[in-house]
Structure formats: C-alpha cells, structure tokens
C-alpha cells in the first residue's frame, strides 16, 4: 500500500534527497522508472520526485511490484519500526511471523493465535505496514536468504533450508522472479564470502545502539556456565529445535556480528530472530527518545545513554526462574545461585569456541527437571524453591506459556496466580520475555529511589505510576534508563 500525499511524505522526500541515515529502515522508496525499491541512503543518483513512491516497509514495496535494489541492499536496513507503539496485535503478529508462524501454517491459524479474525488481521497489517502478513513473511525470507548469500559460504541448498523456502526449486524461482537472475549469480556479483570455520551473520541495528550498556546489564546477571560476558562480547549456550549450540555476539560498528556454533542450518533463522530480540536491535529509538525526553530527569539521562535498549531473554522459563531468584536478594547473590542450579541440573553442551577456551558449557535446566529438583540443597530458601518448582510444573503441564502470541496482560495474570510471584516479577518477565515496551515494575526500589528529592523523600509506587503515565508506551525503556543511571545499576 503506497503512502498517500501527506506531510510525512514531505519529510521523506527531504530525507531521500539528503540521504539521511536516521530514516534508514523507516521507509522505502519505489522508483517507478526502474521498478526497484531502495533505502533512503541509496548511493545511486536520486530519481526525480514524480518518479518515486514511498512505502512504510520493504514488504509493502515488494507487494506493489518493486524489486530490491542491488546497490543499497534493502535487506541490510535496520528493522522497520513503522508499527511500533501503534498496534499490539501487529507487534505480536510480527514476532510470530519472525518465529516462522507462516512457514508451515496459514493466516487463519496465525489470526487464531492472536485472537482476531483473519480479515481483521489483514486490515491491521495493511494499515500499519502497508502489506499483508504473507507479504511480510515472504520478504523476510527473501532478505534473510540474500544476506546469507552475501555474507556466508553456505551452499544454495543450505541457504534455501535456512530461509524456509521449502525447496531449492522454489528458492531459485523466487530469486529469478525478484532479481532477474539466479542466486549463484548474485553471489558472484557481490562480496566474496569468507569461511572462518563458524558461521557469522551481520545483523543491522538502529543507531544509536547502547552495546556497552547491554553488556553491563548482562554481565552482572550472566548465569555461570550458561552465559559469559567479556569486555566486548556476549556468549551463551542455546537450545534450537531438537539440538543445542552456542551464540557469540559482538558489535562491529553499525552491525552486530552473530556467530553460531553447533547450530544446524534448519535452525539458523530462528536463532537469528531470537538474537535480534535478545539485543532489542529493532527498537524505534527516535520515537522512544521523543516521548521520554518530555520528562526533564529522563531527558538528562538520555543524553548519557541515547541508545537505551531493553535486554530480551533467550528463554522465558529461564528468565522467570532468574527473576524469582532475584526477589529480595542482591543481583550478585541471585547470579551465584543461578549458576549452582545450572551446574547441578543443566545438560552439558559439547560445542567448542576456538578463541574462547572457557566458553559456557551448560544449558539451563528444562522445566521438567526443575519441577522435582531439591533446590533447597543449593542454598535457596524453601518458599522460593517451591515457587520455582511451581513455575516449572506449570510450564511442563502447559498451564503457563511464554508464547509471544499472548497479550502481556495474560502472561502477567498467569504469573501472578502462582504463589510467590508478585507484580514486580510479572512485569519484569513481560518486559524481557514478551518484549512489552510498556511493562513497568512500579514497586521496584531502584525506580522509586531514583526520584528522591533533596530532603530524601521517596516516591510511593502510586506516585511513580502516575508520573510514568507520560512515558507510555515506552515505560520499559524508561525503567532501563533509570536502572542504568544508578551507580552499579
């Protein structure tokens, strides 16, 4: 769906002519004379204004009949935040599509998971993204495959499998139809892939990007044996499909380099998508800053942390256990106990990382294991151990799910129904597992004391909640900003 002539289009026109990098990924340009679509930063000579159309997403440009530009490579643009803050259903739908919900299913099934009709879902996608759910899924697969062609030495069969095309014939036909040439021809004409013994993929992100702040956050919470944070990288063990492996992430200036070890090609796309959520690469940082900067205190902190991100979670159960362990104890103490749990009950991972001899070697235990674990022997008080076992049993039985299709309120209520879990833990899990941008643990002591006045008076939770109303729908980012402002936060 092409944009109609609006004030926004005038802004897009100026951004296009000036190649403003701040708009990269926020819209795409369809060039009517060539039939291609480009990023605003495309190095080609800009076409005449009457020959361009603006689209909110790459999928919208593709559905309108335009093909990706081989010079600016739309597949390398940061994630499009056109939907952010406008529709929670679209948000959840995009997350499910990113997880492959339409690879082996249809729009009706996706709509059922989201609790809406397929007609309404199509209407929401058209309104917020300018494209249908199927077009979004198709463009997602196409762009991922193109990045693998450019960046890796995987065979075309492996890339076809990784990108979810189902067959090499379908893969080849799609590329011929889209680019007018076979995938092998695109590789010969692009960058020369370099094989290093492990597979690395470059993940674009929206700048500014607070990689240092993310590493600091993960470092104090890294579960020994499962996660490792160094001065410049984050490494952890992961389950993928029926297997397991290790992911290794580093910032290389403008993109996040994700190296996977021991992860099969068929699980590569899922691993990459989870990593994007783990590091919150697609956060609409300009929109967030615009809202939060209205608060004078937050505005000052934003100057020091302009690339604030909300750290995600690789696994919802693992994060919930970690949150329960952190109740009423220090972060350091909770991290130590989490390491004991992983060491005692975790499954070993036999995957080597060549330049990291002390790489993590344990998977965090699965719910079925901890449902019957004698956690008290590890120094966990009885009530907290019982809460963890209750969570584990609820997940193992299907009563508690971390499915990203569910509204954050449903997960919040399900967690609150378990004895020993309060509002803080439920909000924290929604923030990091479901990536709810508005989740806000109002009772958090760190958030409350951040606004102590000169006389040392501390806000009450109700007062903080009232102040935070102006931060919607980005209260989770406000929380991370406040925590990061604390000494040792």
Rosetta blueprint (number, residue, H / E / L):
1 X L
2 X L
3 X L
4 X L
5 X L
6 X L
7 X H
8 X H
9 X H
10 X H
11 X H
12 X H
13 X H
14 X H
15 X H
16 X H
17 X H
18 X H
19 X L
20 X L
21 X H
22 X H
23 X H
24 X E
25 X L
26 X L
27 X E
28 X E
29 X E
30 X E
31 X E
32 X L
33 X L
34 X L
35 X L
36 X E
37 X E
38 X E
39 X L
40 X L
41 X L
42 X L
43 X L
44 X L
45 X L
46 X L
47 X L
48 X L
49 X H
50 X H
51 X H
52 X E
53 X E
54 X E
55 X E
56 X L
57 X L
58 X H
59 X H
60 X H
61 X H
62 X H
63 X H
64 X L
65 X L
66 X L
67 X E
68 X E
69 X L
70 X L
71 X L
72 X L
73 X L
74 X H
75 X H
76 X H
77 X L
78 X L
79 X L
80 X L
81 X L
82 X L
83 X L
84 X L
85 X L
86 X L
87 X L
88 X H
89 X H
90 X H
91 X H
92 X H
93 X H
94 X H
95 X H
96 X H
97 X H
98 X H
99 X L
100 X L
101 X L
102 X L
103 X L
104 X L
105 X L
106 X L
107 X H
108 X H
109 X H
110 X H
111 X H
112 X H
113 X H
114 X H
115 X L
116 X L
117 X L
118 X H
119 X H
120 X H
121 X H
122 X H
123 X H
124 X H
125 X H
126 X H
127 X H
128 X H
129 X H
130 X L
131 X L
132 X L
133 X H
134 X H
135 X H
136 X H
137 X H
138 X H
139 X H
140 X H
141 X H
142 X H
143 X H
144 X H
145 X H
146 X H
147 X H
148 X H
149 X H
150 X H
151 X H
152 X L
153 X L
154 X L
155 X L
156 X H
157 X H
158 X H
159 X H
160 X H
161 X H
162 X H
163 X L
164 X L
165 X L
166 X L
167 X L
168 X H
169 X H
170 X H
171 X H
172 X H
173 X H
174 X H
175 X H
176 X H
177 X H
178 X H
179 X H
180 X L
181 X L
182 X L
183 X H
184 X H
185 X H
186 X H
187 X H
188 X H
189 X H
190 X L
191 X L
192 X L
193 X L
194 X L
195 X L
196 X L
197 X L
198 X L
199 X E
200 X E
201 X E
202 X E
203 X E
204 X E
205 X L
206 X L
207 X L
208 X L
209 X L
210 X L
211 X H
212 X H
213 X H
214 X H
215 X H
216 X H
217 X H
218 X H
219 X H
220 X H
221 X H
222 X L
223 X L
224 X L
225 X L
226 X L
227 X E
228 X E
229 X E
230 X L
231 X L
232 X L
233 X E
234 X E
235 X E
236 X E
237 X E
238 X E
239 X E
240 X E
241 X L
242 X L
243 X E
244 X E
245 X E
246 X E
247 X E
248 X E
249 X E
250 X E
251 X E
252 X L
253 X L
254 X L
255 X E
256 X E
257 X E
258 X E
259 X E
260 X E
261 X E
262 X L
263 X L
264 X L
265 X H
266 X H
267 X H
268 X H
269 X H
270 X H
271 X H
272 X H
273 X H
274 X H
275 X H
276 X H
277 X H
278 X H
279 X L
280 X L
281 X L
282 X L
283 X L
284 X L
285 X H
286 X H
287 X H
288 X H
289 X H
290 X H
291 X H
292 X H
293 X L
294 X L
295 X L
296 X H
297 X H
298 X H
299 X H
300 X H
301 X H
302 X H
303 X H
304 X H
305 X L
306 X L
307 X L
308 X L
309 X L
310 X L
311 X L
312 X L
313 X L
314 X L
315 X L
316 X H
317 X H
318 X H
319 X H
320 X H
321 X H
322 X H
323 X H
324 X H
325 X H
326 X L
327 X L
328 X L
329 X L
330 X L
331 X H
332 X H
333 X H
334 X H
335 X H
336 X H
337 X H
338 X H
339 X H
340 X H
341 X H
342 X H
343 X H
344 X H
345 X H
346 X L
347 X E
348 X E
349 X L
350 X L
351 X L
352 X L
353 X L
354 X L
355 X L
356 X L
357 X L
358 X L
359 X L
360 X L
361 X L
362 X E
363 X E
364 X L
365 X L
366 X L
367 X H
368 X H
369 X H
370 X H
371 X L
372 X L
373 X L
374 X L
375 X H
376 X H
377 X H
378 X H
379 X L
380 X L
381 X L
382 X H
383 X H
384 X H
385 X H
386 X H
387 X H
388 X H
389 X H
390 X H
391 X H
392 X H
393 X H
394 X H
395 X H
396 X H
397 X H
398 X L
399 X L
400 X L
401 X L
402 X L
403 X L
404 X L
405 X L
406 X L
407 X L
408 X H
409 X H
410 X H
411 X H
412 X H
413 X H
414 X H
415 X H
416 X H
417 X L
418 X L
419 X L
420 X L
421 X L
422 X L
423 X H
424 X H
425 X H
426 X H
427 X H
428 X H
429 X H
430 X H
431 X H
432 X H
433 X L
434 X L
435 X L
436 X L
437 X L
438 X L
439 X L
440 X L
441 X L
442 X L
443 X L
444 X L
445 X H
446 X H
447 X H
448 X H
449 X H
450 X L
451 X L
452 X L
453 X L
454 X L
455 X L
456 X L
457 X L
458 X L
459 X L
460 X L
461 X H
462 X H
463 X H
464 X H
465 X H
466 X H
467 X H
468 X H
469 X H
470 X H
471 X H
472 X L
473 X L
474 X L
475 X H
476 X H
477 X H
478 X H
479 X H
480 X H
481 X H
482 X H
483 X H
484 X H
485 X H
486 X L
487 X L
488 X L
489 X L
